[in-house]
Amino acid sequence: MGLEMRKKCERCEAKLKDHLHAYICVYECTFCTNCTKEMKKICPNCGGELVRRPRRMEKKTI
């Protein structure tokens, strides 16, 4: 089962594209880089560590 790859930060609602950096906890709570720094890499929902989410590469059009 793959990651859900949520499209916006749960805190500030900034848009998160699959090829950009985002941070998740083990429950896939998703946050942008700025919010993650402000929260000191701790998920406000579960108290778990926020780690960088894997990125999907943007598809190139020919």
C-alpha positions as CSV (number, residue, x, y, z in Angstrom):
1,M,0.0,0.0,0.0
2,G,1.5,3.4,-1.0
3,L,1.4,6.7,0.7
4,E,-1.7,8.8,0.4
5,M,0.4,11.9,-0.7
6,R,-1.9,14.5,0.7
7,K,-2.1,17.7,-1.3
8,K,-2.0,20.4,1.4
9,C,-0.4,21.2,4.8
10,E,-2.7,20.3,7.7
11,R,-1.6,23.4,9.6
12,C,-1.5,26.3,7.1
13,E,-3.2,24.6,4.2
14,A,-0.4,25.4,1.7
15,K,-0.5,23.3,-1.4
16,L,1.9,20.4,-1.5
17,K,2.8,19.0,-4.9
18,D,4.1,15.4,-5.1
19,H,7.5,16.5,-6.3
20,L,8.0,19.1,-3.5
21,H,9.3,18.5,0.1
22,A,6.7,17.7,2.7
23,Y,6.9,16.0,6.1
24,I,4.8,13.2,7.6
25,C,4.4,11.2,10.8
26,V,3.7,7.5,11.0
27,Y,-0.1,8.3,10.6
28,E,0.7,10.3,7.4
29,C,-0.3,13.6,9.0
30,T,1.2,16.0,6.4
31,F,2.9,19.4,6.9
32,C,4.9,21.8,4.8
33,T,8.6,22.6,5.5
34,N,7.9,25.9,7.2
35,C,5.3,24.5,9.6
36,T,7.5,21.5,10.3
37,K,10.4,23.7,11.4
38,E,8.0,25.8,13.6
39,M,6.8,22.7,15.3
40,K,10.3,21.4,15.8
41,K,9.6,18.3,13.7
42,I,7.0,17.0,16.2
43,C,3.5,16.1,15.0
44,P,0.9,18.1,16.9
45,N,-1.7,15.3,16.4
46,C,0.2,12.2,17.7
47,G,3.4,13.6,19.2
48,G,5.4,11.5,16.7
49,E,8.5,12.6,14.7
50,L,7.9,14.3,11.4
51,V,10.2,13.0,8.6
52,R,10.6,14.0,5.0
53,R,8.0,12.4,2.8
54,P,9.3,10.6,-0.3
55,R,8.8,12.6,-3.5
56,R,7.3,11.5,-6.8
57,M,9.1,12.9,-9.7
58,E,7.2,15.3,-11.9
59,K,6.3,13.8,-15.2
60,K,8.1,15.5,-18.1
61,T,6.1,16.2,-21.3
62,I,7.9,15.8,-24.6
